[in-house]
Amino acid sequence: MQEFFDWAMLGTYAGAVLCTGLVTQLTKGLGFIDRIPTRLWSYLVALAVLVAAAFAAGQASWSNLALCAVNAVVVALAAQGGYAVAAGGVRTGK
């Protein structure tokens, strides 16, 4: 593998979650982004990653772009959950 990320990897669930989590955490305190709720920012990052990957793969039809909007919800929630676990903020209820 020559690169850390490539467009094919970013188009997968795992690649999109990892990229979304990293970009969200690195940018959430910057300038105007700081005024956007983190959950919304995470969704917008996930959407941008998925749409860019669809264009790069030549699969940017209207139906695929609509699916990107839905899949971005799943990717953003997974990225947020991964961060919560890594930060130790998940409670087990015990």
HELIX and SHEET records of a PDB file:
HELIX    1   1 TRP A    7  LEU A   10  1                                   4    
HELIX    2   2 TYR A   13  THR A   27  1                                  15    
HELIX    3   3 GLY A   31  ARG A   35  5                                   5    
HELIX    4   4 THR A   38  ALA A   56  1                                  19    
HELIX    5   5 TRP A   62  ALA A   87  1                                  26    
END                                                                             
